[in-house]
Amino acid sequence: ANESRSFVGPLVAVLYFLTAPSDPASIRKYTLLYLGFGAALVAVAALATAGLPVGMEAWANANTTAIDGRYLPATGASALAVCGFLSLAWVTYYQQGLVSRLIPVLYLSVAVYLRHRTVWVMILAGTVFLLPLDGKVFRRLVPAAVFTAAAVALFAFYGSAIHGLASTSQFSQSATDSQTWQWRLNGW
């Protein structure tokens, strides 16, 4: 398999943004477009959970055991984590209201719920580095993280009762499984 395919999109984005305008209006437009992309990823994950053949479920020929209930690849989950951080900053500096405050929780909850350990580490690193970089956004992150943890725990607890949702045993397996670590180590 060609493992470099997942790097083509970010590479093209970096090359584009080297020459793209960087005025405040353009940055706002890029941010909103990326948040829209994240909303589309959330919709794909929700539709795949409902049993529709979209996302990784379509790639796996509707064999949900092959994808272990992870309806988006790690690159999609990491994009949702970035959307979580971007939406936190957006809510902190531009948007007010209860619905706006729940948007970061939605992005982060779905990113965590997809059970990619790399994305979990990415969220943790982003949280650690956010404190010295922007204390105001970090103060918004703390309640969002509490609501995210509650939402993920609720879905994991009831996941075994609802078809298509991950259960607590799948979360514990994702957190402790060393097979992918061995696979990556052997691949290097």
C-alpha positions in Angstrom: 0.0 0.0 0.0 1.1 3.5 -0.7 1.4 5.2 2.7 2.3 8.6 1.2 -1.2 9.2 -0.1 -2.4 10.7 3.2 0.4 13.3 3.0 -0.5 14.6 -0.5 -3.4 16.8 0.7 -1.5 18.6 3.5 1.5 19.0 1.2 -0.7 20.7 -1.5 -2.3 22.9 1.2 1.1 24.0 2.5 2.3 24.8 -1.0 -0.9 26.7 -1.7 -0.8 28.7 1.5 2.8 29.8 0.9 1.5 32.1 -1.8 -2.1 32.7 -0.6 -3.2 36.1 0.8 -2.8 36.4 4.5 -4.9 39.4 5.3 -7.5 39.1 8.1 -10.5 38.6 5.7 -8.7 35.8 3.9 -7.7 34.1 7.2 -11.4 34.3 8.4 -12.5 32.8 5.1 -10.0 29.9 5.3 -11.0 29.3 8.9 -14.7 29.1 8.0 -14.0 26.8 5.0 -12.0 24.5 7.2 -14.8 24.4 9.8 -17.2 23.6 7.1 -15.0 20.8 6.0 -15.0 19.5 9.6 -18.8 19.7 9.7 -18.9 17.6 6.5 -16.6 15.0 8.2 -18.9 14.9 11.2 -21.8 14.3 8.9 -20.0 11.5 7.1 -19.2 9.9 10.5 -22.8 10.2 11.6 -24.2 8.8 8.4 -21.8 5.9 8.5 -22.8 5.2 12.1 -26.4 5.1 11.0 -25.4 2.4 8.5 -25.2 4.3 5.3 -22.3 3.3 3.0 -20.1 6.4 3.3 -16.7 7.1 4.7 -14.5 4.1 5.6 -17.5 1.9 5.7 -17.9 2.3 1.9 -14.2 1.6 1.4 -14.6 -1.6 3.5 -17.6 -2.8 1.5 -19.9 -2.3 4.4 -17.9 -4.7 6.6 -18.0 -2.8 9.8 -15.9 -5.4 11.6 -13.0 -4.7 9.3 -12.9 -1.0 10.3 -13.8 -1.7 13.9 -16.4 1.1 14.1 -13.8 3.8 13.1 -15.8 5.5 10.4 -13.1 8.0 9.5 -9.3 7.5 9.1 -6.9 9.1 11.5 -6.4 12.0 9.0 -10.1 12.8 9.2 -10.1 12.5 13.0 -7.1 14.8 13.2 -8.8 17.3 10.9 -11.7 17.3 13.4 -9.3 17.9 16.3 -7.9 20.9 14.4 -11.5 22.1 13.9 -12.1 21.8 17.6 -9.2 24.1 18.4 -10.1 26.5 15.6 -13.7 26.7 16.7 -12.5 27.3 20.3 -10.6 30.3 19.0 -13.5 31.4 16.8 -15.9 31.2 19.8 -13.5 33.1 22.0 -12.8 36.0 19.7 -15.7 36.3 17.3 -18.9 34.4 18.2 -20.9 34.3 21.3 -23.9 32.2 22.4 -24.6 28.7 23.8 -24.9 27.0 20.4 -21.5 28.4 19.4 -19.9 27.1 22.6 -21.1 23.6 21.8 -19.5 23.5 18.4 -16.0 22.8 19.7 -17.4 20.1 21.9 -19.0 18.4 18.9 -15.7 18.5 16.9 -13.6 17.3 19.8 -16.1 14.6 20.9 -16.2 13.1 17.4 -12.4 13.3 17.1 -11.9 11.4 20.4 -14.8 9.0 19.8 -13.2 7.8 16.5 -10.5 6.1 18.7 -7.3 7.0 17.0 -4.5 7.2 19.6 -2.4 9.5 17.4 -5.3 12.0 17.4 -5.6 11.6 21.2 -1.9 12.5 21.6 -2.4 15.4 19.1 -5.3 16.8 21.2 -3.2 16.4 24.4 -0.2 18.2 22.8 -2.5 21.0 21.5 -4.0 21.4 25.0 -0.5 21.6 26.6 0.8 24.1 24.1 -2.3 26.2 24.2 -1.8 27.3 27.8 1.3 29.4 27.1 0.2 30.5 23.6 -3.3 31.8 24.4 -4.6 31.7 27.9 -8.0 33.1 26.9 -8.7 30.2 24.5 -7.3 27.7 27.1 -9.9 29.0 29.6 -12.5 28.1 27.0 -10.9 24.7 26.4 -11.3 23.5 30.0 -15.1 23.5 30.1 -15.2 22.2 26.5 -12.9 19.3 27.5 -15.1 18.4 30.4 -18.2 18.3 28.2 -16.3 16.4 25.6 -15.2 13.8 28.1 -18.8 13.5 29.4 -20.2 13.1 25.9 -17.6 10.5 24.9 -18.2 8.6 28.1 -21.9 8.6 27.6 -21.7 7.4 24.1 -19.1 4.7 25.1 -21.3 3.5 28.0 -24.4 3.2 25.8 -22.4 2.1 22.7 -22.9 -1.6 23.2 -26.7 -1.1 23.2 -26.8 0.9 20.0 -25.7 -0.7 16.7 -22.8 1.1 15.1 -21.5 2.8 18.3 -18.2 1.8 20.0 -18.5 0.4 23.5 -16.3 0.8 26.6 -14.5 -2.4 25.8 -13.5 -1.1 22.3 -12.2 2.1 23.9 -10.1 0.1 26.4 -8.8 -2.0 23.6 -7.9 1.1 21.5 -6.1 2.5 24.5 -4.1 -0.6 25.3 -3.6 -2.4 22.0 0.0 -2.6 21.0 -0.4 -4.3 17.7 -0.3 -1.1 15.7 2.8 0.0 17.6 4.5 -3.2 16.7 3.4 -2.9 13.1 4.8 0.6 12.8 8.0 -0.3 14.5 8.5 -3.3 12.2 7.7 -1.1 9.2 10.5 1.3 10.1 
